[in-house]
């Protein structure tokens, strides 16, 4: 598909490029927009690539050898009946069971997930000592019970078989004792020299314990220098936003709801300001950005603007606010935005993104102070740190010769002009603590395996000073060490055991240690006292002039924008299979990154999705496959970071391209004047954007009006439309005239009738639900080859649609979570020949794995395309890059993928990965259909608890005149609901008018997807409302 | 060549005289063999045959009879989780050692039969009991709900209190589960009699306090079922998730 330049596709790109979008409501991809024959064929096939290549599978027996084996074993069974004796199973109980442990029920412990200095309090669910799932800690301000996709996927990292297992000295395996002896002698030497030549390079751990030890280092070794480096963080004082205090928000290229969120705090506050049904009013978000982010998709108005002009945009706003007269490109829009900001006054907020230079941050700070915004506070950057370039200078000059690298991966993600690999090699002594043996480890003398946070003692501070505990769920699986232990040993701290250090740190915080306070700290997860360590700072630069200059770029010059990847972040999650396979929220790409180009620019350059281009910037060059993405700025190319790793695990290595290779100290956010040329080669990209398409009727002959109504899968309106007619959403679709059905109605006599609502006005499309479902329901990953074949297994998918904007700007983006709708008249049920999918009395469309024989009729008949088929025994193997020959030594990469290094599916599954599985959910096998069941395991557990509580006493409810045991509202949370930071998903009993879900279903915005099919889905959606500024709207 | 056609000519040239007998014998044989195979499969391949009676040799010849009948221990003394969790846990070694620890209770503290238990206590390596009752992985049986609703241990496990070695007593097939899930009244007894495996409803009802003013155990069960909304699941996800 990739390099085909058929005329309809070209026309479509042309139309998208010229913004002539009106008349075409919602579309999923360029191919969809163009309605190319290839797209229609792809979309109409349920499973586009069928199982005929079964015999080419590298792992596992082929179909023929399988039959041979079966025949042989049948013969043997007939002879000896040897299979009739069942295997002897052993029960090995605890020697002394912990007192409060109830076997078979999960236990929850509070701990903290830290990523790039952002702390999120979580509860880790453990089963018999195995952490299996992460939930949010309701008491932690950055979580409030919700989490994000990274926290969800972090549990898989714990069990990653590729994690570092050994201490290495110059690449040789060394024992822990050897290292400790070396560390002791080094500590002694450093103490004598007062830390002369010592440099510590740490990732941002946001840990008071680490700060305490660094302080100790400064005291004991005054000559040592310390640097904290995160690849995507603006320097200087840190702005902390409180979106609950903002009614009008202007984002200057800041992905504040996506990768630049503090945990899930911004998403929560943003969505809380959009509960239109209760409050009748909404906040308004303007987004100015060069590329598509989920913040842009969530914005009410989205202005596409090249990265280098975002500052200009801000200046127009400032000028309008301060009464200066301007003229130019952004004037009209900026004036309208400025007027809106001004009207909101202290409840307005302008945020600047980490990609933007300091000038834009100063500009945002200036605008905020002009407005008197109350939604932003400032925090002092920690004192006494040197910058990374400073550290590089010291290393180059030999001033620093003993380097301690705590976490991070500077050899991979430091600016390319620093040539950090050479600097690391230059150090006479270098110690590296890391989860993986990665690029940095390869250039350091010592590599120390790090413990995962679920194996560690420690603590973390959130932006408001809340200190939360990090406590281990399990002994380090691979003997890893914690950063605080390594620091303590090298700095000669009085305590070296991480547990003791965490206690000292906690005591220091609360002004004295008591055992009771410690216990409650561990139980609650957060300390009673806040840490005032980062005192409030004054807004920066209020007195400095703004020195933003307009750029005059030559024609044809391209601006390179660097972006954090929505899946692997800055590269730290590159070996996490769940995140690699989690489709990017906007491009829907899996297992790769791609250079994002606007349709117009792609046409000018003569490239299409999948073409490899050469990007040159300041004498450096990389090659990257193109992905044509509507809604990006022309003559901009967005390069997501985090891929193209050279080491660090078999999934991380060589997946995608490395954009850090272009990124220099001068172009940390974006670089101007790049050259992009076509190479003529193509590269396969696995995007799921056209998979599981529901709107197939459009390929049938029908009138345009009919088509638009039937395809009103995603419905949204403006705030003005909503004010005129709150029920606008219902009228967008075709109403099912008579509630008659060809399918027999199931008997729905259960005490509870389960249903769900998904509020599209709250959903920001952050993918957290996709990851939570994967972790909860043992959903396997399939690898890039199989994603290309359309076999991804996610039960919950996020459908991303492009549409025409009402303000005449570029495309708008809407996102819709889609999982099994639990139809009351489910089309999948009557077509199953073996009754493997049936209806429960509580309205669930049940999937019975042990009955399923894999005809896939149900999936064929499912209008929502939410059923997933196990083409292989995904749970019996591990997706690995093919570094070693597979079992039969016969590697045959998917001819469609054309990998230089194919991925393969290797049996058996790694033992450690098995430890992650949820024991309350069946691990499905090959040949079985599966799908969302509203987390039936959680429902059944809650029902059992409620019924066991009633016992033989009186039931707690009456249903249809009969006593019945009901599960009270709010007791059950589905995994996707629990994780959702925006509270978009509500689950409960729809037969109880008082339940929350019933209340939400009465909203005028509620509608059923594909209502005209009359399958009576139990999941309803609430239409999205764009809070349009009337001055900008074309209505 | 000309064929001579006589009175007995026709198909008799093709079929021998005893063909009718042979055909009958074959037909009978097929039916009989098929019947035998079906009978064999229904008997030998079903849980009634494959599971019931399974009495593996345990590392320690723990006798439920001594502990329950002679000493009067309640089931939940050792199987502590049974009222609050899906599995009825096998007791951990420290439970055994409350009585059998040579340094504490010292009951049979030097018995060679208890050597594996003492060994486990000393080394920290648990005793490897052999599993008797095993359901397929896709079955999520839950003890908590059964015990709290008044289903006795004896209904599924038999008279464990009289077993010297634990034996698989009931088939535990799906139809066997459904027999009770469809007619729960037949198995409900007062909650305080759940762990009394010797309870004989027909005899003991006469001499025990009348629960819910019921005249018979069955009437009691019906009343309980009605007031507590007892409706065991017969849909798939009740047990398969």
Interface residues (C-beta under 8 A of the other chain):
Chain A: X84 X86 X88 X89 X90 X91 X92 X93 X94 X95 X96 X97 X102 X103 X104 X105 X751 X838 X839 X840 X841 X844 X846 X848 X849 X850 X851 X920 X921 X922 X923 X933 X936 X937 X939 X940 X944 X945 X947 X948 X949 X950 X951 X952 X953 X954 X955 X957 X962 X963 X964 X965
Chain B: X44 X45 X50 X56 X81 X83 X84 X85 X86 X87 X89 X90 X91 X92 X93 X94 X120 X121 X124 X125 X126 X127 X128 X129 X130 X131 X134 X136 X137 X138 X140 X142 X144 X145 X148 X149 X150 X188 X190 X191 X224 X226 X227 X228 X229 X231 X235 X236 X237 X238 X240 X241
